[in-house]
Structure formats: C-alpha cells, structure tokens
C-alpha cells in the first residue's frame, strides 16, 4: 500500500537510522540494539548502513509500546513478533487453500453437470476426482 506521504510504499527501506529514530521516538542506539536482537531487521544500503521502511518504524513503535506499557521484556517481545508472523503466514496459507478448495468444488460441480475441465481444443480426458476432508482448528485465547 502506498500512502500519500510515502511514495515508496510501506516496505521500501528508505529512512536512515537518525530519521527512523526520530519517526519512532527512539534513540538510534535503541534501534541498533533491536536490530542486534533480531526484533527489527532493517534493510542495508550499499555501504552497509541501515535503511528502515515505514513498516519497520511501525514495528519499532510496537516494540516500544509492548516494552513500556505492557512491561514485556525483549525476549518476550521477540517471541510475540515471531508468533504474529507465523499467524500471518498461516492466514495466507489458509486463504490459498480456501481458493484451491473453491476451485476444486467448482470443477467437481462442472463434472457432475457433465461438463469438462479441459480447455477448448485440449480434448476431454477426464481425471478421477478425489474427495478430501479439511479440518481447521481454532484455539481460543483467554485474557486474564
């Protein structure tokens, strides 16, 4: 997504460490520490200087919030960020699986109506249809 004030997009690493520190409200040394710990991994310029994206700056603000407001230590924050990334990857995978399932259901429905999945001019060789069952487990998170 390209914001009106950011012509490069949220993932483009364009901000040097001093600008990123100012935008995030953190000291440059804190940004270096977060990079060393693997909490935020900025891009690198050809001279190996750090370059931060708007997404990195948003993440820096979140790390600071979790640390200051929630009292979570940096190791805990790192684990939270890893789990959030894993959840996003699983959501993307689930989205693709839903699309594949919809396409498979549509193909089965076409075959049941006597249609074919072959493109025009490809011939009508039919493949056997396999049925599959998909179970999606949801865990319920409780807040204390």
MODELLER restraints for C-alpha pairs under 7 A, 6 or more apart:
rsr = mdl.restraints
at = mdl.atoms
rsr.add(forms.Gaussian(group=physical.xy_distance, feature=features.Distance(at['CA:1:A'], at['CA:9:A']), mean=5.77, stdev=0.5))
rsr.add(forms.Gaussian(group=physical.xy_distance, feature=features.Distance(at['CA:1:A'], at['CA:10:A']), mean=6.48, stdev=0.5))
rsr.add(forms.Gaussian(group=physical.xy_distance, feature=features.Distance(at['CA:2:A'], at['CA:8:A']), mean=6.52, stdev=0.5))
rsr.add(forms.Gaussian(group=physical.xy_distance, feature=features.Distance(at['CA:2:A'], at['CA:9:A']), mean=4.27, stdev=0.5))
rsr.add(forms.Gaussian(group=physical.xy_distance, feature=features.Distance(at['CA:2:A'], at['CA:10:A']), mean=6.56, stdev=0.5))
rsr.add(forms.Gaussian(group=physical.xy_distance, feature=features.Distance(at['CA:3:A'], at['CA:9:A']), mean=6.59, stdev=0.5))
rsr.add(forms.Gaussian(group=physical.xy_distance, feature=features.Distance(at['CA:10:A'], at['CA:53:A']), mean=6.04, stdev=0.5))
rsr.add(forms.Gaussian(group=physical.xy_distance, feature=features.Distance(at['CA:10:A'], at['CA:54:A']), mean=4.86, stdev=0.5))
rsr.add(forms.Gaussian(group=physical.xy_distance, feature=features.Distance(at['CA:10:A'], at['CA:55:A']), mean=5.26, stdev=0.5))
rsr.add(forms.Gaussian(group=physical.xy_distance, feature=features.Distance(at['CA:11:A'], at['CA:53:A']), mean=5.29, stdev=0.5))
rsr.add(forms.Gaussian(group=physical.xy_distance, feature=features.Distance(at['CA:11:A'], at['CA:54:A']), mean=6.48, stdev=0.5))
rsr.add(forms.Gaussian(group=physical.xy_distance, feature=features.Distance(at['CA:11:A'], at['CA:55:A']), mean=5.83, stdev=0.5))
rsr.add(forms.Gaussian(group=physical.xy_distance, feature=features.Distance(at['CA:12:A'], at['CA:53:A']), mean=5.14, stdev=0.5))
rsr.add(forms.Gaussian(group=physical.xy_distance, feature=features.Distance(at['CA:13:A'], at['CA:43:A']), mean=5.72, stdev=0.5))
rsr.add(forms.Gaussian(group=physical.xy_distance, feature=features.Distance(at['CA:13:A'], at['CA:51:A']), mean=4.95, stdev=0.5))
rsr.add(forms.Gaussian(group=physical.xy_distance, feature=features.Distance(at['CA:13:A'], at['CA:52:A']), mean=4.60, stdev=0.5))
rsr.add(forms.Gaussian(group=physical.xy_distance, feature=features.Distance(at['CA:13:A'], at['CA:53:A']), mean=4.03, stdev=0.5))
rsr.add(forms.Gaussian(group=physical.xy_distance, feature=features.Distance(at['CA:14:A'], at['CA:51:A']), mean=5.43, stdev=0.5))
rsr.add(forms.Gaussian(group=physical.xy_distance, feature=features.Distance(at['CA:14:A'], at['CA:52:A']), mean=5.82, stdev=0.5))
rsr.add(forms.Gaussian(group=physical.xy_distance, feature=features.Distance(at['CA:14:A'], at['CA:53:A']), mean=5.86, stdev=0.5))
rsr.add(forms.Gaussian(group=physical.xy_distance, feature=features.Distance(at['CA:15:A'], at['CA:51:A']), mean=5.14, stdev=0.5))
rsr.add(forms.Gaussian(group=physical.xy_distance, feature=features.Distance(at['CA:15:A'], at['CA:52:A']), mean=4.84, stdev=0.5))
rsr.add(forms.Gaussian(group=physical.xy_distance, feature=features.Distance(at['CA:15:A'], at['CA:53:A']), mean=6.32, stdev=0.5))
rsr.add(forms.Gaussian(group=physical.xy_distance, feature=features.Distance(at['CA:16:A'], at['CA:50:A']), mean=6.17, stdev=0.5))
rsr.add(forms.Gaussian(group=physical.xy_distance, feature=features.Distance(at['CA:16:A'], at['CA:51:A']), mean=4.96, stdev=0.5))
rsr.add(forms.Gaussian(group=physical.xy_distance, feature=features.Distance(at['CA:16:A'], at['CA:52:A']), mean=6.36, stdev=0.5))
rsr.add(forms.Gaussian(group=physical.xy_distance, feature=features.Distance(at['CA:17:A'], at['CA:28:A']), mean=6.20, stdev=0.5))
rsr.add(forms.Gaussian(group=physical.xy_distance, feature=features.Distance(at['CA:17:A'], at['CA:50:A']), mean=6.23, stdev=0.5))
rsr.add(forms.Gaussian(group=physical.xy_distance, feature=features.Distance(at['CA:17:A'], at['CA:51:A']), mean=6.60, stdev=0.5))
rsr.add(forms.Gaussian(group=physical.xy_distance, feature=features.Distance(at['CA:18:A'], at['CA:28:A']), mean=6.19, stdev=0.5))
rsr.add(forms.Gaussian(group=physical.xy_distance, feature=features.Distance(at['CA:20:A'], at['CA:52:A']), mean=6.34, stdev=0.5))
rsr.add(forms.Gaussian(group=physical.xy_distance, feature=features.Distance(at['CA:20:A'], at['CA:57:A']), mean=6.34, stdev=0.5))
rsr.add(forms.Gaussian(group=physical.xy_distance, feature=features.Distance(at['CA:21:A'], at['CA:27:A']), mean=5.58, stdev=0.5))
rsr.add(forms.Gaussian(group=physical.xy_distance, feature=features.Distance(at['CA:21:A'], at['CA:28:A']), mean=5.32, stdev=0.5))
rsr.add(forms.Gaussian(group=physical.xy_distance, feature=features.Distance(at['CA:21:A'], at['CA:31:A']), mean=6.96, stdev=0.5))
rsr.add(forms.Gaussian(group=physical.xy_distance, feature=features.Distance(at['CA:24:A'], at['CA:57:A']), mean=5.67, stdev=0.5))
rsr.add(forms.Gaussian(group=physical.xy_distance, feature=features.Distance(at['CA:24:A'], at['CA:60:A']), mean=6.34, stdev=0.5))
rsr.add(forms.Gaussian(group=physical.xy_distance, feature=features.Distance(at['CA:24:A'], at['CA:61:A']), mean=5.66, stdev=0.5))
rsr.add(forms.Gaussian(group=physical.xy_distance, feature=features.Distance(at['CA:34:A'], at['CA:40:A']), mean=5.84, stdev=0.5))
rsr.add(forms.Gaussian(group=physical.xy_distance, feature=features.Distance(at['CA:35:A'], at['CA:41:A']), mean=5.46, stdev=0.5))
rsr.add(forms.Gaussian(group=physical.xy_distance, feature=features.Distance(at['CA:39:A'], at['CA:78:A']), mean=5.63, stdev=0.5))
rsr.add(forms.Gaussian(group=physical.xy_distance, feature=features.Distance(at['CA:40:A'], at['CA:56:A']), mean=6.48, stdev=0.5))
rsr.add(forms.Gaussian(group=physical.xy_distance, feature=features.Distance(at['CA:40:A'], at['CA:60:A']), mean=6.94, stdev=0.5))
rsr.add(forms.Gaussian(group=physical.xy_distance, feature=features.Distance(at['CA:42:A'], at['CA:50:A']), mean=5.89, stdev=0.5))
rsr.add(forms.Gaussian(group=physical.xy_distance, feature=features.Distance(at['CA:42:A'], at['CA:51:A']), mean=5.58, stdev=0.5))
rsr.add(forms.Gaussian(group=physical.xy_distance, feature=features.Distance(at['CA:42:A'], at['CA:52:A']), mean=4.98, stdev=0.5))
rsr.add(forms.Gaussian(group=physical.xy_distance, feature=features.Distance(at['CA:42:A'], at['CA:56:A']), mean=6.74, stdev=0.5))
rsr.add(forms.Gaussian(group=physical.xy_distance, feature=features.Distance(at['CA:43:A'], at['CA:50:A']), mean=5.83, stdev=0.5))
rsr.add(forms.Gaussian(group=physical.xy_distance, feature=features.Distance(at['CA:43:A'], at['CA:51:A']), mean=4.98, stdev=0.5))
rsr.add(forms.Gaussian(group=physical.xy_distance, feature=features.Distance(at['CA:43:A'], at['CA:52:A']), mean=6.24, stdev=0.5))
rsr.add(forms.Gaussian(group=physical.xy_distance, feature=features.Distance(at['CA:44:A'], at['CA:50:A']), mean=4.70, stdev=0.5))
rsr.add(forms.Gaussian(group=physical.xy_distance, feature=features.Distance(at['CA:44:A'], at['CA:51:A']), mean=5.47, stdev=0.5))
rsr.add(forms.Gaussian(group=physical.xy_distance, feature=features.Distance(at['CA:45:A'], at['CA:51:A']), mean=6.42, stdev=0.5))
rsr.add(forms.Gaussian(group=physical.xy_distance, feature=features.Distance(at['CA:63:A'], at['CA:77:A']), mean=6.73, stdev=0.5))
rsr.add(forms.Gaussian(group=physical.xy_distance, feature=features.Distance(at['CA:66:A'], at['CA:72:A']), mean=5.83, stdev=0.5))
rsr.add(forms.Gaussian(group=physical.xy_distance, feature=features.Distance(at['CA:66:A'], at['CA:77:A']), mean=6.97, stdev=0.5))
rsr.add(forms.Gaussian(group=physical.xy_distance, feature=features.Distance(at['CA:67:A'], at['CA:73:A']), mean=6.08, stdev=0.5))
rsr.add(forms.Gaussian(group=physical.xy_distance, feature=features.Distance(at['CA:107:A'], at['CA:117:A']), mean=6.54, stdev=0.5))
rsr.add(forms.Gaussian(group=physical.xy_distance, feature=features.Distance(at['CA:110:A'], at['CA:116:A']), mean=6.57, stdev=0.5))
rsr.add(forms.Gaussian(group=physical.xy_distance, feature=features.Distance(at['CA:116:A'], at['CA:124:A']), mean=6.37, stdev=0.5))
rsr.add(forms.Gaussian(group=physical.xy_distance, feature=features.Distance(at['CA:118:A'], at['CA:124:A']), mean=5.74, stdev=0.5))
